[in-house]
Amino acid sequence: MLITFSALVMLSGCMVSEEKLNDRVTQGIVDYEQQHGNRLEVTELKLEKSDGKNYKGVLTGKLNGEDVTYDVTVDDSGSDFDVDWELRK
């Protein structure tokens, strides 16, 4: 299952720190799952810069009480950022 989530972030011309980016990505995924009737408790999100302003990482946690792992990619090249994540099977 591939889910695409576009998070519009007003950056006022400055880059988002990696910590803030981590927080916003985590919250966006949690909010998405909540809107679809699920409860996601995030244990950890590890993002690493892949090239330019792109990041790849792994989010781990519990979705409705079951352990889950998501592969996450982030494109932070602009005044907004795009997050894609896929649940590992």
C-alpha positions in Angstrom: 0.0 0.0 0.0 1.5 3.3 -1.0 0.2 6.4 0.6 1.1 9.9 -0.5 0.7 12.8 1.8 1.5 16.4 1.0 2.1 18.5 4.0 1.9 22.2 3.2 4.3 24.1 5.5 4.8 27.8 5.6 8.6 28.2 6.0 8.9 32.0 5.5 11.9 31.4 3.2 14.0 29.4 5.7 14.7 25.7 5.8 13.0 23.5 8.3 15.4 22.0 10.8 15.7 18.2 10.7 14.1 17.9 14.2 11.1 20.0 13.1 10.9 18.0 9.9 10.9 14.8 11.9 8.1 16.1 14.1 6.0 17.3 11.2 6.4 14.1 9.2 5.5 12.0 12.3 2.5 14.1 13.0 1.3 14.0 9.4 1.4 10.2 9.3 -0.3 9.9 12.7 -3.0 12.4 11.6 -3.6 10.5 8.3 -4.0 7.2 10.1 -6.4 8.8 12.7 -8.5 10.3 9.9 -8.9 6.7 8.6 -10.0 5.3 11.9 -6.7 4.0 13.0 -4.5 4.6 16.1 -0.8 5.0 15.4 1.7 5.2 18.3 5.1 6.1 16.9 8.1 4.6 18.6 10.7 6.1 16.4 11.3 7.9 13.1 14.8 7.9 11.6 15.3 10.1 8.6 18.6 10.4 6.8 19.5 12.8 4.0 19.6 10.9 0.7 20.4 13.7 -1.8 19.9 17.4 -1.9 16.8 18.1 0.2 15.5 14.6 0.1 15.4 12.2 3.0 14.7 8.5 3.4 13.9 6.7 6.6 12.0 4.3 8.7 9.1 4.9 11.1 8.3 2.2 13.6 5.4 2.0 16.0 2.1 0.3 16.7 -0.9 0.6 14.5 -4.1 -0.5 16.3 -1.9 -2.4 18.7 0.1 -4.3 16.1 3.9 -3.6 15.5 4.4 -1.9 12.1 7.3 -0.5 10.1 6.9 2.2 7.4 9.4 3.1 4.7 9.4 6.9 4.5 10.6 9.3 1.8 10.5 13.1 2.2 11.1 15.8 -0.5 11.9 19.1 1.3 12.7 21.2 -1.8 10.4 24.2 -1.7 8.0 26.0 0.5 6.2 22.7 1.3 7.4 19.2 1.6 6.0 15.9 0.3 5.9 12.7 2.3 5.4 9.3 0.9 5.3 6.2 3.1 4.7 2.5 2.6 3.7 -0.1 5.2 6.2 -3.0 5.1 4.5 -6.4 5.0 
